[in-house]
Amino acid sequence: MTSLELLAPAKNLQTGIAAIDHGADAVYIGAPRFGARAAAGNSIDDIDALCRYAHQFDARVFVTVNTLIYEDEIEDVRQLLRQLADISVDAVLVQDMQLLSMAKDLPLVLHASTQADNRTAEKVEWLHQHGFQRAVLARELSIEEITAIHWQVPQMELEVFVHGALCVSYSGLCYASEHCFHRSANRGECAQFCRMKFDLLDADGRELEHQRHLLSLKDLNLSAHLGRLIEAGATSFKIEGRLKDVSYVKNVTAAYSQLLDRYIVSHPGQYQRASRGRSRYTFQPDLDRTFNRGYTTYFVDGRQSSMASFDTPKAIGQCVGIVKELRGPSLVVAGTASFVNGDGLCFFDGRELRGFRVNRAEGNRLFPQTVPAGLVPGTLLYRSNDEAMERTLSRQSAVRKIPVTMSLHASADGFVLRMGTTEVSICQEHQEARTSQRDNIIRQLTRLGDTPYECTSVDIPDDFNYFIPSSQLSSLRRMAVEKENVGSRKEDVKKNYVLPPSTFNLAKRHIQISPSNIKLDKGNTLMQCRYCLRYELGFCERRGGRKPQWREPLFLRLADGRRFRLQFDCGHCQMNVLADA
């Protein structure tokens, strides 16, 4: 059967463990340095602890070492890779191709990070030929394009993003932060240029849009398309969010885990989860009740409208009703949502997002500390902080267990316990029991407590009538658990990469990168985007839009006056953002 993997983000050890508990088959976590989120680094000891926890469930841990590497950092990276190999991480995500030669003598599996710009079958085939086991595909690909890549390179594992924040530029091809703020996105220091406010100007300097978030995309949500992605050939489904808090990871992981399980049940004999164990939750997962900027399916079915959130880059959350009336220090909300003290609500005042906290909730009558200016009857309200959900997720909200069966029978010189695939025995004189010991045997053997296992049944022969001390039964149980833990981890194939000579030439070219020789001049491309602002505004004539009344080129302008020219490459259906010439 085909194994399907739900891949969740881990900001830290705590979040990684929570992701595993809530149904992740794998997690990805930042190394101490050289990850594409510089603010989300973790110690080797913490990554080691996460590996040991995850491997109990045959879940895997992938580590991001996916920045471009400077020449004076090469030895540090070599040492890091050796440390990661020593703690048996399951894969390393890579952008810089020189890591191929660094890892060739280490027992490390390499995945090509989305920062490597993996959007064509030719690129994915090249990656496979050079030793990569998996390609993390560009977020911009459609199901049709993913299908074509799978058919052309069927031996390559394909990982796709299914949920979370979107970069407006193809990953790895954004230089805006470096150009504007000397913070390279390819060095893990993205300055969120695309979440800023811009004016839109035409060639005559006429202002078409004033101070709007013209490059800020909504969040990705492909929860309704998992089955189609599976049929397209993807086998790993990635939740974005290595900077997200633990409650976000719990809720989103649980939601997608349940969706994968339902799909597998509806296709018996075809698919299985990539790890062992199933999670039980104390809450009902709900993607609308966690951080989101509104949702888009992006390019899953080709170019769609309403990908962007022009009015705010912030989370707005779930629509919870309409202001029915203002009554003194309170407001009354019309809708079916329930509220609790501490809820965070927001609304749009014109084009500005305003927020307030609910100090007290009496049914649908809410008492903020101060009724915000601009709030009038008929205003749509959104819940940006769901206090009831946050309280639930702040506690233990899931337990993950591996179901096992047990059987006990007598041997020539003692007793044998079988648990799952493990068999253990003790030497013990056979002593006839005066009364039935069945209940006590079952009670002692199934006390699995904090182990990853839960017993679903115990098989004891009908003629089994022996007395076994409880201490011996406990010893059998402990031995079985320890042996099952040791044997549960599937033996991974350790690749000894045979790299073509061209790889080493490529690495030599890459290691010449250093801070002093990175320079972007006017007219250089800062972003390459499949997202198109002309289309988003309704002025793409090729796709049925209105004829624009402006004269091109168009420019984006920051509040401080810096301008960026837009180049519409209609032949490739792509928009480029250029440093102002």
N, C-alpha and C positions, 0 to 999 in steps of 0.2 A: 504494500500500500504506500501511497505517497504521503510523506510526513509534511504537515503544515505547522509553521512556526509563527507564533505571536511574539514580536520583539518590542520590548518596552524600554523606555529611558530610565537611567539611574543617575540622579544628581550626586548621590552619595550611597554609602553602604545601607543606611536605613531605607532609602527609597528603593534600592535594588532588591532588598529582602521583601519589601511590601509588594513590589511588582511580581516576584515569584509567587508569593502567597496568594495574590489576586489573579493568577492564571497565566502569567507570561511563560513562554517556552524558552525565552532567552532575554537577556538584558544587555544593553550597551552602556558603558561607563567610561569616563575620561581618565586617562593616565595622569600621573603627577604633572607632566608637561606635554606639550606638543599635541593637544587635542583642539578640535575646531571650536570648542567653547572654553576659552582660557579660564573663565570663572568657575568651571566645574571640574577641576582636577581632584584626584583622589590618591591617597598613599598606596604603595604596593601592599602593605599589610591589610588595608581595607579591601582591596581588590581580591587578595588571597582569601579573606574571610567570606567574601561574596561568592567566590568560586566554590568553596567548600559547602556553603549553604545550597547553592543552586544545583550542584552536582548530585546531591541526595535525590533530586527529582529528575535526573538526567537533563536538567535545564542547563543552558550554556551562557557563558559570559564572554562578550566581545568588548575589546578595549580600543578606544579611539586614539590613534597616533596619526591624525589626518591633517596636519598642517604641512606647509612647505618648510623644508629644513634648511637652515643657513649652514654655510660651510664649517663655521666654528662650533657647530652643535653636533656634528656627525658622531663623535665618540660618545657623547651623552646619550644619543639615540641608540647606539649599539648597546650600551650598558642597559638602557631601559628595556630593549627587546629581550636581552638575556634574562632580566629579572621577570619579565612577563612569561617567558618560556618556563622558567623555574617553578612558577606557581600554577602552571597548566591552564592558562587562559585558553579559551576555545578558538579565538580568532583575533586578529588585529586589523582594524580598519585603516586604510592607507590612502593618501592622496599623492604624496611624493614618490615617484617611481624608484628613486634610489634605495628605498627600503627593501625592494626586491633582492638586491644584492646583499644587503645587510642581514636579511633573514634566511638566506639560502642554506645556511648550515645549522639553523635552529629548528626545533620541532614546533613551528608556528604555521598556522593556517592564515592566509591573507585574504581579506575582502577589499574590493575596490570601493572606496567611499564615494558617495554621490558628488563630493568635491572634485572627483576625477572626471566629471562631465560624461556620464555614461548614458548616452541617448541614441546610439546607433548600433546595429548588429555588428558592423565592422569594428567598432571600438570594443564591444563585449567579446568578440572573437579574439581580438588582439590581447585583451586582458587574460582570457583563458589560456592562450598559447604561452603567455609569460608567467604562468604559475598561480594566477588568482583562482580561488575556488568559487567566489561569489562576486557579483556586481550589484551595487546598490544603484538602482536606476534613477534617472532624473525624474523629479516630481511632475514635470510637464508632459510626460508621455501619456498617450491615450491607450485604452485597452487594445485597440487594433495594432498599435505600434509595439506594445509589450508582446502580443501574440506573435508578431513577425520576428522579433528578436529571439523569442523562445524557439520558434521553428527553425531558425537559422543557426542557433547555438544551443541545442537542447541539452548539452552536457554541462552547461553553466547554471549554477544556482542564481535565481533572480529574486532580489529583495525590493519591495516597493513600499513607499510611504502611503499610509492610509488615513492618518489623522494628525492634526496639529498645525502649527504656524507654517506659513509659506514664505519663501524668499521670492522676491519679484524677478530676480536675475537667475539664470541658470547657475547652479551651485558651482563654485570654483571660478566663475567668470565675472565676479563682482569686485571692482577695484574702487568703488565710490568712497568707502570708509578710509582707505589708504590715501586717496587723492585729497579728500576734504579734511580729514582729522588725523592723518598719519597713524591710523589704526587698521591694520590689514585684516580683512575677513578671512583670508587664507592663512592667517596666523592666529586665528581664534579670538580676534578682537573686533568683531563687527560692531560698528557704532550706530546701527539701526537707521542708516540714511533713508531707507525706503519708508520708514514710519514718520518722516518729517512732513511739515506743511510746505506746499509750493504754490506759487502763482503759475498759471499757464499763459504764455505770451505767444503772439504770432510774429511773423517776420517784420511787421510794422510797429512792434512794441505794444500792440493793443492787448489788454488783459482780458483773457477769455474765462479764466477761473481765478478766484482770489483765495489764497491761503487755505488750500484743501490738501488732504492726504492722498494725493493722486497716484502714488505708487504703493499704498498700503493695502495688501490683499487680506481678504477674509481668511479664516482658518479652513484647512482641508478636512473633509468628512466623507469618507468613502464606505461608511458602514453599510450602506444599501447595495454596495457593489462588490462585496467580498467574493461571492460566488463567481462572478464574472472574471475577477482577477485570478482566482484559482484556475478557472478553465483556460485563461490566457497563458498559464505556465508559471506564474509567480508562486513561490512556496514560503516566502517570509514576508510578514506584514508588519510594517514598522510604524510605531507611534513616535512622533517628534516630541521633544521636550526635555532635554538634559538640564534645563534651568528651571523646570517646573517643580512645584512643591509636591509633597507626598500624597496629599488628598487628590490632586489632579491625576497622578499616576494610578492610584488605587481605582478611581472611578472609571477612567478610560480603559485601563487594562481589563477590568472586570467586564465592561460592556462588550469589548471585542472578543474576549475569551468566550463569552456566552454565544456570540454570533458564530464563531468558528465551530463550537461544539454542535450547534444546531445544524450547520451545514454538513458536518461529518455524519451526524445521525441520519440526515436525509439522503445520504449517498453511501449506504452500507457497503463495506468491503473495498472501498476505493481510497479512503483517506484515514489518517490517524494523526493525533497530536504528536509533536516532536519531543515532548517530555512526558514524564509520568506524573500521576496524581491529579486530583480534581479539587477545585476550591468551592467552599461553601461561604456564602456572604450573609452579613447581618443587615444588608441594605439592598435596594433595587438600583442597579447601575442606570444612569441616565446622562447621556452626553450633553443634554441641554442644561444640566445643572452644575456645570463646571466651566472653567475659564474658556471663553471663545469670543471671537470678534465677529460672530455671525459665520455661517458655513457656506462653503462652495465645494463643488465636485471638480473644480479646476478644469483640466483638459481630458478627463476620463472618457468623455464622449466627443472629443474635439473642442473647438473654441466655443465658449459659452459667455453670455453676458453676466453682469453683476458679480464679477470676481472680486472687485475691490470694495473697500469700505472708506469712501472719501471723507466721511465726516469725523471719524475717530479711529485711531490705531489701538484703542483700549478695548478691554473686554466689555461687552454689553450684557452678555448672558441671555437668559430666557425671558421672553415677553410674558408678563404676569397680569396684565390688565390695563384698564383705562381709568384715569382720574374721573370719578363721577361727580364729586363736589369737594369744595374746600369748606371746612367747618371749624372756624376758630383756629386753634393751634394744631389741627389735624386735617387729614384728607381721607376721603372714602374712595375705595377702589372697586370698580365693577369688573368681575372676572371670577374664575373658579380657583385661583391659586390661594393657598393658605400662607400666612406670614407668622414670623416669630420675632421676638425682640432681637435686635442686632443685625437684621437683614440689611444689606446694602442695595439700594435702588438707584436707578439712573434714568434720565430722559434727555431728549434732544430739545434744546432751546434754540430754535432756528437751526443752525448747523453746529452748535456747540453742545457737547455732552456734559450734562450736569449730574451730580450725584448727591445722595444724602443717606444718612443712617436712620433706621427705624429704632427709636428709643423704646417705644411700647407699641404692641400690636393688640388690638381688641377686635378679633375677627377680621373684617376687611376695613376697619377704621384704624389708621396708622398715625402715630404721633412722632414726628421727627423733632429733633432739638429745635430747629427753626424751619418753617415751611419755606422751601427755596423760592427765590424770585424767579419768575418765568414759568412757574408751574400753574397751569390753568386747567379747568375741566376739559376733557377730551384728549388730554395728553397721554400718549402711550408710555407705560412704565416697563422697565426691564430690571431683572434682579441680577446684579453683578456679583453679589456675595450671598450665597444661600446658607444662612447660618445653621439651619437644621441639618443640612447635608454635611457641612463642615464639622459640626459636633459629632455626627455619626462617624465620619472618616478620621477624626482625631483619635478615636479609640481603635482597638483591634476590631477590624471589620471583615476579616476573612480568615479561614483556616484551610490549609491545603494538606490533604492526606492521600497516600497511595493505598488503595484497597488491596488487601492480600487475603488469601485463604490459608488455613493451617490444617495440618493433619498430624495426629500422634499415633504411633503404634509401637508395639514391643519388638525388640530385637533379641538375639540370642543372649546378650550380656547386659541389656539395659533398655533404653528407650530412644526412639528417633522422632524428632520434630521436623516437619517440612513446613517452611513458610515461604510463599511465593516460589522462587526458583532455588531457594537455599535449603540445605538439609544439614542438621546438626544432631549430635547424639551424646548421651551420657552413659557411663557404666553404672548400673544400679541393680541391686538384687531385686528380683521379682517378688513382691510381697502382696499376697491376696488381701483385698480390701474387705473389711467387715460390713461397710455400708457403701453405697454408691458414691464415687468420687467425681463423677462427671461434672457437676456444677462447679466444684472447686477447681478442677483442671481448666475448664473453660474460663473461669474468672481470672485465674493466675496467668494463663497464656495470653489473654487479650488485653492485659494491662499495658498498653503500648504508649500511654502517656504523651510525652513531648517528642516522641519519635515521629518520623514522617509517615508512619504506617497506621492503618486501622484495619482490624480484622473483620471480614464480612461473614466468615463461617469457620467452624472448627469441626473437622471430621475425626471421629473416634469410633473404632469398630464396636459393634454391638456387644461382642464378648469380652471387651476390654474391662477388666475388673481388678485393677492393681492400685495399691496405695503408693503415691509418689509425694514426698514432702514438698510443701509449698516452696521451700528454698531451692529445691532442685528444679521445680517447674520454672521459677523465676530465672534460674541460671540458664536453662534451655532457651527461654524467651530472649534473654540478653545476648546469648551467643548467636541466635538466629538473626537478630536485628543487626548486630555488628557485622556478621558475614554478608548479609544482604546489602548493607551500606557499602561495603568494600566492593562487592561484585556488581552493584547496580550501574556504575558508570560504564557506558559502552566504550570499548577501546577505540579511540579515534585513530584514523590513519594519519601518521606523521609524514608529511610530504618532504622529500628531499628534492627541492626544485632543481631541475636541469634548465638553466636559463640560456636562451640564445645569446650569442655575442652582442647583438644589438642592444640588449638590456643594459649591459655594462657601459656601452657608449652613451646610452641615454642617461644613466646615473652620473656619468662624468660631466655631462652637460648640466645636470640639475645642481650639482654641488657647488657651482660657481655663484649661486644666489647668495647675496649678503645684503644687509640693510642699506649699504651705501650705493648699491647699483640698481635699486628699485626706484624708478622715476616715471611719472606719468605726465606727459606734455599736453598742452591744449590740443583739442581735436582727437585725442585718443578715446577709445571706447571704454567707458567705465562700467557699463552693464550691458549684457545681452539678454533680452527678455522675450519669451514667447507671448507673455501678456502684452497687449497693445492698447495704449491709452486712446488712440483714435477710435478703435473699435468699441472700447468701454464707454466712450462718450456718444456712440451712435453714429459715427461719421466714417465708417468703412464702406465705401461704395461697392467694393468687390463682394461684400457680404450683405448687401441690401440696405446699407446705411444711407443717411442723408448726405447730400453734397455739402462739404464744408464751405463756409463763407469767409474763411480766413486765408491768408497767404502764408505758405510754409517757407522756411523751416519753423517749427514750433520750439519753444524754449520753456524749461522749468526754471523757476527762480525761487531761491530760498529767501527768507525774511531779511537776511543780511546782504542781499543783492547778488550773490553768486548765481551764475546762470549755467544751464546745461542744455545742450542742443539735443533734440529728439530726431533720430533718423529712422524712417519707416522703410524697412527692407521687405517690401511686399512680395518679392519673388520667393523669399523664405518664410514669409508670414512672421516676421520678427521685428521687434522694436529695439533699437540701440540707444543708450543714453551716453552722450559724448561730453567730454570736458569742453567748455565753451571755447570756440576758436577765435 
